[in-house]
Every structure is written in C-alpha cells, then in structure tokens.
C-alpha cells in the first residue's frame, strides 16, 4: 500500500473527493485508504493529491516491505 492515514486524522473530508480512484473512505473513526485501490495517483497526477490537500499532514507513504502500523 503506497499510503496510510494515521489515527491523528481530523475527519475533515479534504482527501476523499480528490482521490481519482476512490480509494479513500470513511472508516469507523477516521478516513482510510483501500490498499488494493490506491495507485499513488499515478496516471492522473504527478503527486498524490490526498497528501497535498491534507491540512494536518497525517497521510504518509509506507514502505511495502516494512509497513508502519497506523494505529
């Protein structure tokens, strides 16, 4: 999974509408990114749009070999 949203998400809804493949959704408490759908905005934008619009910088790139637990 290219990106995760940390538990510090303020549920502002800035990220969900900018995702070109609708990989972001509202989970139980915070927004989450569907790892099977997320394409890192490749083919749509030069940079991940969710990261750009997040006002509290809680969306971060993960290392597929060493994923960081978001909780």
C-alpha positions in Angstrom: 0.0 0.0 0.0 1.5 3.3 -1.0 -0.1 5.5 1.6 -1.8 5.3 5.0 -3.7 7.8 7.2 -2.7 8.0 10.8 -5.1 8.0 13.7 -4.5 11.7 14.0 -6.9 12.2 11.1 -9.4 15.0 12.0 -12.0 13.7 9.6 -12.1 16.9 7.6 -13.1 15.2 4.3 -10.4 17.0 2.3 -8.8 13.8 1.0 -11.7 11.7 -0.1 -13.0 13.8 -3.0 -9.6 14.3 -4.6 -8.8 10.6 -4.9 -9.1 9.8 -8.6 -9.8 6.1 -8.0 -12.0 6.5 -4.9 -9.5 4.6 -2.7 -10.2 6.8 0.3 -13.3 6.1 2.5 -14.6 6.9 6.0 -13.8 4.1 8.4 -15.1 3.7 11.9 -13.2 6.7 13.3 -11.0 8.2 10.6 -10.6 8.1 6.8 -8.8 5.1 5.5 -7.1 4.2 2.2 -8.0 0.9 0.4 -4.6 -0.6 -0.3 -6.0 -2.6 -3.3 -7.3 0.5 -5.0 -4.6 3.1 -4.2 -2.4 3.8 -7.1 -0.4 6.7 -5.7 -2.3 8.9 -8.2 0.0 7.5 -11.0 -1.5 8.2 -14.4 -3.7 11.0 -13.0 -1.3 13.4 -11.2 2.4 14.0 -10.6 1.9 14.0 -6.9 -0.5 12.2 -4.5 -3.5 14.6 -4.2 -4.5 13.4 -0.7 -1.1 14.3 0.7 -1.3 17.7 -0.8 -4.7 18.6 0.5 -4.4 17.2 4.0 -4.4 20.1 6.4 -2.8 18.2 9.3 -0.2 16.1 7.4 -1.4 12.7 8.6 -1.2 10.9 5.2 2.2 9.2 4.8 3.9 6.9 2.4 4.5 3.4 3.6 7.3 1.0 2.8 5.8 -2.1 1.3 8.5 -4.3 2.9 8.2 -2.6 6.3 4.7 -1.2 6.7 4.1 1.1 9.7 1.1 0.4 11.8 -1.3 3.4 11.6 -2.9 2.7 15.0 
